[in-house]
Amino acid sequence: MPRSRASLQVVSAASPSARRPRRAATPAAPAPAAPASVAGSTQRIVLAVTTAIVERRLMPGTKLAEQKIADLFKVSRTIVRQALNQLSRDRLVTLTPARGACVATPSAEEARQVFELREMLESALVRQLCARITDAQLALLRDHLAQEREAVARTDVPGRTRLLADFHVLLAQLFGNAVLAQLLADLLNRSSLIALMFQSAHSAEASQREHEQIVQALARRDARAAVRLVAQHLHSVERNLRLDPRTPDLATALRPHD
């Protein structure tokens, strides 16, 4: 680091060193480029894996090979390991000594608990948001709904999946609670993973319409209707998950088809 002028020693003109001819200064070699931040590289991998799960490009059980990820992002395996450890703490990745890392496979019970918690949080959120939402915030919600409609109309599966999830986080952001917004974002990431495991013929169009109804209730400042519509919306999503697939007995499963 260059020294400030105040830190440089002033040499007296009477000193012997002042009378000696100075050697020509050797041009300083250019400083090597600073390596990318380890934390930044770790977060790039975390974001890429999370986005791929949310946008339905990484399925539950998919193996996440450290070396392949390291080659893809041009980082060391140590950085990849740090990212996978963070994703494991977020319950999006499972780490096992024998298999390494793979995309998590949530259980049916975990799915029920995630939706139960979402209903508790989001019902309280819209109830309080009704009392304080502004016209400018409603305009932001309507703009988001327009983006949802466009993504659904053009069958943009990754885009509509992300937008339908982001609607719920946007509600928390408009409420002004950053902790709640982050908590909902984490729950929605896990909900996306659950949907990959258990989703049946759930309709994106139906979810989008339900979002429209929630915003209409917020615009009327009708807290009771908003809470009811949020609960109905989450129940609708959960109903379309096959959390209790019927498993036939062994004889039925192995019986040859006629």
N, C-alpha and C positions, 0 to 999 in steps of 0.2 A: 504494500500500500504506500503511495507517495507520502513523504513527510511534509508537514506544514512548514511554512517559512519560520514560524516561531520555534520550531524544534531543531532547526539547522544551527550548528555552531558558527558563530562569527569569528573568523581568524584575524588576529591583529596584523596590521601591515608591517609591524616591526618584527614579527615572529619569523623564524627561518623558513617555515613552511610557506609563508606568504610570498617569499622571494624566489622559491623554486618554480621553474616553469611547469605549468600544468600539462598533464598528458591529455591528448585528445580523448574526449568521452567516447566510449564504445556504444554504438547504438543499441538500445535495449531490445532484446528479442521480444516479439509479440507474445503476449500472455496467452497460454492455451485456453481454448474455449471451455467455459465452466460446464461440467457435466450436468445433465438434466437432474432436477431435484428428485431425490428418491421418493419423497412423499407424493410429488406430482405424478411420477410414473406409476406408483402404486394406485393412485386414485383413477388414473386413466384406465387401468385394467379393471378396477372395481366397477367403474361406470360402464365400460364396454360389456362386461358380463351381465350386469344388472339390466341394461337396456335390451340386450339380446333375449333375456328371460321375459321381460315385460312385453316385448314385441313378438314373442312366440317363435323366436329363431333358435333358442336353446331349450331342448326338452328335458324333463326330469330324468335323472339317471345318466345323462351325457357325461362321459369322462372328460376331465379337463387336464390334459397332459401339460406338465410344467414346461418341458422343453419346447413344445410347439408354441405355447403362449409366449415364452421368452423370445423365440425366433420372430414371432409375429410383431411384437412390440419393440424388438431390439433392446431388450433389457436382460439383466442377469436373472437366474432362477431364484436368487434370494429375494428380489423384488416381487417376482411372481408369487413366491411363497407368502410374502407379507400380504399381498392382495387376496390370496385365497383364504388366509387366516381371517381377514376382515370379513369377507363374504360368508365364512363359516359362522362368525359371531352374529351376522345378520340373518342367519338361518336360511341362506340361499344356496349354500354349498355344504356338502358333507365331506369331512376328511376322515379317512380310515387308513390305518397303518398298511394294510395289505393292498388296497386298491388306489390309494392316493386321493385325489379330489374328484368329485363329480357333482353335478347339479342335484340339489336335494330333492327328495321324493316325500312330500308331506303326507301325513296320515289323514284319514277321514276325521278323526277326533280333533286334530290340529286345525283342520279346515273349519269345523264347527266353532271352535274357540275363536279363530280369527274373525269370523263373521259376527259372532256374538259381541266381541269387543268393538268392532267397527260400528255396529248398530248403537251401542251405548255412547260412543264418542260422537258420532255424526248426528245422532238425534239431539244431544245436548248442544252441539255446535249450531245447527240450523235454528233451534229454539232461541238461542241468544243472538244469533246473527240477524234474525227478523227485527229485533228491536233497534238495531243500529246500522243496518245496511243503507248505503247512500245510493242516489241515482247514478253516480259515476261508477260505483262498484257493480250495480246491475248492468250497466252498459258493458263492462268488462266480461261479465258472465254471458251476456247475449252474444258478444263477439266470439267467445269460446264455443258457445253452442253452434254458431254458424260454421266454425271450423270442424266441429264434430259432424254436422250434417254433410258437409262437403266430402269429408273422408269416408263416411258411410256410403254416400252416393257413388263414389268412384271405386268402391271396394278396396280401399287402401287399408289392408288388415293391420300392418304395423302402426300406421298413422292413427287409425281409429282406436286401436287398443290403447295406445299411449294417451290420446286425448280423452277417452272415456275415463281413464284412471286419473288423469290430471284434473278433471273437473272437481273431484273430491278434495284434492290438495288445494286447489284454488279457493274453495270455500273457507278452508282454515287460514289461508294467507289473507283473505279479505277480512277475516275476523281479527287478524293482527297478532296471532299467537304463533310464533315461529317454532316453538317446541311441539305444539299440536300438529303443525304442518309437517314437520319432520317425522313425527310418530305415524301420522296417516300415510305419508309416503312409504315408510317402511312396511306398514301393514298392506298397502296396495301392491308393493312388490311381491310380498308373500301371497297375496290373493291371486296375482297373475300366475305364480307357480302352481297354486292350487287349481286354478282354472285349466292349466295345461294337463294336470293329472286327472281331473274329474269332470271337466266341462262336457256337456252333451250338445244339444242343438240350441244353445243359448243364442238369442238374436241380438246383434249389435244395434239393430234398428229399434228394438224395444227399449234397450237401455238408454238410447239417445232420446227417445220420446219421454221416458221417465225423468231424465234430466231437465227437459223442457218444462215439465209439470212442476218440478221442485223450484225452478227459477220463477215460474208464474206465482207460486205461493209466496216466495220471498218478496216479489214485487208488490203483492197485496199486503205484505207484513202480517200474513196469516200463519202464526207460529204453529198452531195445532195442525193445520193442513200440511205444512212443511215437514213436521216431525212424522206424520202419518205416511207421507209420500216417500221419505227417506227409508223408513222401515219397510214399506212395501217394495221399494226398489231393491234393497239388500236381500229381502226374502226371495224376490223373484230370481236374483242372480244365484242365490244358494240353492233354490229349488231345481235349477238347471244343472246342478252338479250331481253326478252319480256317486254320492257318498256311501250308499248302501247297495252296491251291485249284488244281485242275487247269485250266489255261488251254488251250483247244483251239486248233488251228492256224486260220489265217484262213479256209481253205476250209470247215472244219467249222463255224466260228462263223457264217459268212454263208450256209450252205446253207439254203434255205427248207424249212420243215416241210411234210410231206405232209398 
